[in-house]
């Protein structure tokens, strides 16, 4: 029998960065995001051998370990091994051989929440195999703990919850790891129009988000007024965009994105750079009314809001920079798991 799962990647629409401690602990954070038709996949196949095989098929990486209660965290396939270690420690897995395989539809460091979504997907496969009594909040929180505590990876909280719940969500973040996920009921034609007008562009560069996030954390701890005020404004941006989307005022979307882009650059160095600024300005000249860098910043995916039929001109302009336009659709599903 094979135990499988898939979880969707997400586009962060507004409020990005306010889910990161200590800002969210001190002031409360708010983010608007939506899951898309790109996913992270995981499969667990029991084998009649006393060993554990972990492999990332999209990255052509594999490790083979003797059967053990804990696998070494050594910089290769740590997300896969970290999930196994925690599940085995917390739920006392039967010690038997298996092959854990993963695949992600977007590269690591792309800004679509790939790492956290992969952790959620792997957890989903273990939940399916072991029949663990975990709800959506439990899975998302456990994924967060594995990344941030067990593996000491810097980052926020939105990705784990987006991947688990799916759909369009307004999320609130508070101290003591309190997270509230508010699913939004958006009229279907609003979402179709947003999908039509929102261009997803891969800059052909991945980035290490941890460095940017660590500087953001440092700015909050040192009470950097410029950085903290920018985060306050991004939190307000999430509320503004939620209202615009619920009421179908999509003509405001680009301006709200542009406002957030201006604020995001104040949070930390290297969120933007000369290449990103050139891209952004070219897209606006071609007809986009606003955009943003997906994730922590520095590279990866960008999104641009292109009203009317301007998306075609914007896409043609962006292609000149050597990146890729990524086709997608918004999805309503979150983590799914099954066995065959």
QUIUR-V162277 format. One record per run of one state. SS is the DSSP state (H for helix, E for strand, - for the rest). FROM is the first residue (numbers start at 1). LEN is the number of residues. If there is no record, write none. Layout:
SS_FROM_LEN, SS_FROM_LEN
This chain:
-_1_1, E_2_13, -_15_8, H_23_5, -_28_1, E_29_18, -_47_4, E_51_6, -_57_4, E_61_6, -_67_11, H_78_14, -_92_6, E_98_7, -_105_9, H_114_17, -_131_5, H_136_15, -_151_7, H_158_8, -_166_2, E_168_6, -_174_5, E_179_5, -_184_4, H_188_10, E_198_5, -_203_6, H_209_13, -_222_3, H_225_22, -_247_3, H_250_15, -_265_9, H_274_13, -_287_3, E_290_4, -_294_7, E_301_5, -_306_5, H_311_9, -_320_4, E_324_2, -_326_4, E_330_1, -_331_5, E_336_4, -_340_1
